[in-house]
Amino acid sequence: MSEPLAITPSSYVAFTAAVKAAQQARGSRQAYARVEARGGFRTELTPDFVQFIGGIDTAFLATANADGQPYVQHRGGPKGFIRVLDAHTLGMADFSGNRQYITVGNASENPKAFLFLMDYTHRRRIKVWGELSVVEGDADVVARLMPEDYGAIPERALLFKVSAWDMNCPQHIPQKIDSALVAAALQEREARIAALEMEVARLRGLVGAGDAAGL
């Protein structure tokens, strides 16, 4: 009778033999072995992931060339500029920038890539492993991924096939509030203050009228 095939957990994308050795030497291997026993990281883009990425307006995309030289590029746009295309695929329009094309060049010889997503307001982060492909000359795909009413010029589309993803704990994440949220909160506060001042003036007017009437 043949032995059952061993299933490689999805977390192996990060937990290589060298990483496992480092975990073992530093006392965390047992905890992450339990993660592997449960199958590792998640591989499908779940509703909570979709909700998270819909509120993201900034991301960091890491690639490496054929020699392994890494490069990290900031990606930004209006919230939701990274689209969920299916349970395993993300997509975004590649806006015109400084024209160095390091990410594009790296992807042409090494498709392995990594997305680091931050939500500073709620102190959350998601790590995404996968492969990056560059789509040139497909206006329909670019139009599908281009955010509405956004002034950037799209040059191509980037598709990210997800291998695994994991959400980290909030430890050491500084809380930073989006300027639009701050502006809205200040506007609401100013409106509330104005309403209270009007109410105070009205009550003072009633008191003054009562005093004048000898009440």
C-alpha positions in Angstrom: 0.0 0.0 0.0 1.5 3.3 -1.0 2.2 6.0 1.5 -0.2 9.1 1.4 1.3 12.1 -0.3 2.6 14.7 2.1 0.8 18.0 1.8 3.1 21.1 1.8 1.5 23.8 3.9 1.0 27.2 2.2 3.2 28.8 4.9 6.2 27.1 3.3 6.4 30.1 1.0 7.8 31.9 4.0 8.9 29.1 6.4 11.8 27.6 4.4 14.3 25.2 6.0 16.5 28.1 6.9 13.6 30.0 8.5 12.5 26.9 10.4 16.1 26.5 11.7 16.1 30.1 12.9 12.7 29.6 14.6 14.0 26.4 16.3 17.1 28.2 17.6 15.1 31.1 19.0 12.2 29.1 20.5 9.3 29.9 18.2 9.3 26.8 16.1 6.7 24.9 18.0 4.1 27.7 17.7 4.6 27.9 13.9 4.6 24.2 13.6 1.0 24.3 14.8 0.2 26.8 12.1 1.6 24.4 9.5 -0.4 21.5 11.0 -3.6 23.5 10.3 -2.5 23.9 6.7 -0.5 27.1 7.0 -1.5 30.6 5.7 -4.7 31.2 3.9 -4.7 30.9 0.1 -8.1 32.1 -0.9 -9.1 35.8 -0.7 -11.9 35.7 1.9 -14.6 38.4 2.5 -12.5 39.9 5.3 -9.6 40.3 2.9 -11.8 41.9 0.3 -13.1 44.4 2.9 -9.6 45.2 4.1 -8.1 45.8 0.6 -11.2 47.9 -0.3 -10.0 50.5 2.3 -6.4 50.5 1.3 -4.9 53.5 -0.5 -1.3 52.6 -0.2 0.8 49.4 -0.6 4.3 48.2 -0.9 5.2 45.8 -3.8 8.4 43.8 -3.5 10.1 42.0 -6.4 13.6 40.7 -7.1 15.7 40.3 -10.2 17.1 37.0 -11.5 20.2 37.5 -9.2 18.0 37.9 -6.1 18.5 41.6 -5.7 15.3 42.9 -4.0 13.4 46.0 -4.8 10.4 47.5 -3.0 8.1 50.0 -4.7 5.4 52.1 -3.1 2.0 51.8 -4.8 -0.8 54.3 -4.1 -4.1 55.5 -5.4 -7.7 56.0 -4.2 -9.1 53.5 -1.7 -9.8 50.3 -3.6 -7.2 50.9 -6.3 -6.1 47.3 -5.9 -9.0 45.1 -7.1 -9.9 41.6 -6.2 -10.5 39.8 -9.6 -11.2 36.3 -8.2 -10.5 34.2 -5.2 -6.8 34.0 -6.1 -6.0 37.1 -8.1 -5.5 40.8 -7.5 -5.1 43.5 -10.1 -4.1 47.1 -10.4 -3.5 49.7 -13.1 0.2 50.7 -13.4 0.2 54.5 -13.4 2.8 56.6 -15.2 5.7 57.5 -12.9 9.4 58.0 -12.9 9.9 55.5 -15.8 12.6 53.4 -14.1 10.6 50.2 -14.7 12.4 48.3 -12.1 9.4 46.3 -11.0 8.4 45.6 -14.6 11.9 44.5 -15.5 12.2 42.3 -12.4 8.9 40.6 -13.1 10.0 39.7 -16.6 12.8 37.5 -15.2 11.5 36.5 -11.8 7.7 36.5 -11.3 7.8 35.9 -7.5 6.5 39.0 -5.7 5.2 40.2 -2.4 2.6 42.7 -1.3 2.7 44.4 2.1 -0.6 46.1 3.0 -1.0 48.5 5.9 -4.0 49.9 7.6 -2.6 52.4 10.1 -5.9 53.7 11.3 -6.9 50.3 12.7 -3.4 49.0 13.2 -3.6 46.1 10.9 -1.3 44.6 8.2 -1.5 41.9 5.7 1.3 40.1 4.0 0.7 38.5 0.5 2.9 36.1 -1.4 2.4 35.4 -5.0 3.5 35.9 -8.6 3.4 39.1 -10.6 2.6 39.3 -14.3 2.6 42.5 -16.4 -0.1 43.0 -19.0 0.8 45.3 -21.9 -1.5 46.6 -24.6 -4.8 45.4 -23.2 -7.0 48.4 -22.9 -10.0 46.5 -21.6 -8.0 45.1 -18.7 -6.5 48.4 -17.9 -9.9 50.1 -18.1 -11.4 47.5 -15.7 -8.6 48.2 -13.2 -8.5 52.0 -13.5 -10.1 53.8 -10.6 -13.0 56.0 -11.6 -12.4 59.8 -11.7 -8.7 59.4 -10.9 -6.3 61.7 -12.7 -3.3 59.3 -13.1 -2.3 58.0 -16.5 -2.4 54.2 -16.7 0.3 52.5 -18.8 -0.4 48.8 -18.2 -2.0 46.4 -15.8 -0.4 44.4 -13.1 -1.9 41.0 -12.1 -0.9 39.4 -8.8 -1.6 35.6 -8.5 -1.9 35.0 -4.7 -0.1 31.9 -3.3 -0.7 32.7 0.4 -1.6 35.6 2.8 -1.4 36.2 6.5 -2.6 39.0 8.8 -0.2 40.0 11.5 -0.8 41.2 15.0 -0.9 45.0 15.6 2.2 45.0 17.7 4.5 48.0 17.0 2.2 49.5 14.4 1.8 53.2 15.0 -1.7 54.6 14.7 -1.9 57.1 11.9 -5.3 58.7 11.0 -6.1 59.5 7.4 -6.3 63.2 6.8 -9.8 62.9 5.2 -11.0 61.2 8.4 -9.5 63.9 10.6 -11.0 66.6 8.4 -14.5 65.0 8.7 -14.1 64.6 12.4 -13.1 68.3 12.8 -16.0 69.4 10.6 -18.4 67.4 12.7 -17.0 68.9 15.9 -17.2 72.4 14.5 -20.8 71.8 13.5 -21.6 70.5 17.0 -19.9 73.5 18.7 -21.9 75.9 16.5 -25.2 74.1 17.4 -24.3 74.3 21.1 -23.4 78.0 20.9 -26.8 78.7 19.2 -28.5 76.7 22.0 -26.7 78.7 24.6 -27.6 82.0 22.9 -31.2 80.9 22.8 -31.3 80.0 26.5 -29.6 83.2 27.4 -32.3 85.1 25.4 -35.0 83.3 27.3 -33.4 84.1 30.6 -32.9 87.8 29.6 -36.5 88.0 28.5 -37.7 86.6 31.8 -35.6 89.0 33.8 -37.0 91.9 31.8 -40.5 90.7 32.5 -39.8 90.5 36.2 -40.3 86.8 36.3 
